[in-house]
Amino acid sequence: MEIGSIEKNMKEKVKVSIETYRKHTFIDCRVYFEDEEGRWLPTKKGIALNEETIDEVIDLLRKASKQLKKTE
């Protein structure tokens, strides 16, 4: 189930979705590229997060965001 996507550049975007594989449900953050026919296809670039690690990643991203704002 796709949650949303963010444009990375003119030919790539990052899609966030909830996936199930071998009875395990996880959040998938994957880079997609646009082919010559305008279809968005997944690459191997991405990360799969289970419910135990997603909150830790969110906390780290918040910390990184605060640090980034301090450097501006």
C-alpha positions as CSV (number, residue, x, y, z in Angstrom):
1,M,0.0,0.0,0.0
2,E,1.6,3.2,-1.1
3,I,1.7,6.0,1.5
4,G,3.3,8.7,-0.6
5,S,6.3,9.8,-2.5
6,I,8.9,12.6,-2.6
7,E,10.6,13.9,-5.7
8,K,14.4,13.2,-5.5
9,N,15.3,14.7,-8.8
10,M,13.8,14.9,-12.4
11,K,14.0,11.2,-13.0
12,E,13.8,9.7,-9.5
13,K,11.5,9.8,-6.5
14,V,11.4,8.1,-3.1
15,K,8.2,6.1,-2.4
16,V,7.1,5.1,1.1
17,S,4.8,2.1,1.3
18,I,3.7,-0.7,3.6
19,E,4.7,-4.1,2.3
20,T,4.3,-7.7,3.4
21,Y,7.0,-10.3,2.6
22,R,6.9,-13.9,4.0
23,K,4.3,-12.9,6.6
24,H,6.4,-9.9,7.8
25,T,4.9,-6.4,7.4
26,F,7.3,-3.5,7.1
27,I,7.7,0.1,5.8
28,D,9.6,0.3,2.6
29,C,11.4,3.5,1.5
30,R,12.5,2.9,-2.0
31,V,14.0,4.9,-4.9
32,Y,12.0,4.7,-8.1
33,F,13.1,5.8,-11.6
34,E,11.1,6.8,-14.6
35,D,11.7,4.7,-17.7
36,E,11.5,5.9,-21.3
37,E,7.7,5.0,-21.4
38,G,6.9,7.1,-18.3
39,R,6.5,4.2,-15.9
40,W,8.0,4.4,-12.4
41,L,10.0,1.3,-11.5
42,P,11.8,0.4,-8.3
43,T,15.5,0.2,-7.9
44,K,17.5,-1.8,-5.4
45,K,18.2,1.5,-3.5
46,G,16.1,1.6,-0.4
47,I,15.5,0.5,3.2
48,A,12.9,-1.7,4.8
49,L,12.0,-0.9,8.4
50,N,10.1,-3.0,10.8
51,E,7.9,-1.6,13.6
52,E,10.7,-2.0,16.2
53,T,13.2,0.2,14.2
54,I,10.9,2.8,12.6
55,D,10.6,5.0,15.7
56,E,14.4,5.0,16.2
57,V,14.9,6.1,12.6
58,I,12.3,8.9,13.0
59,D,14.1,10.1,16.1
60,L,17.5,10.1,14.3
61,L,16.0,12.0,11.4
62,R,14.5,14.6,13.8
63,K,17.9,15.0,15.4
64,A,19.6,15.4,12.0
65,S,17.0,18.0,11.0
66,K,17.7,20.1,14.1
67,Q,21.5,19.9,13.5
68,L,20.9,20.9,9.8
69,K,18.9,23.9,10.9
70,K,21.7,25.0,13.2
71,T,24.2,25.0,10.4
72,E,22.1,27.3,8.1
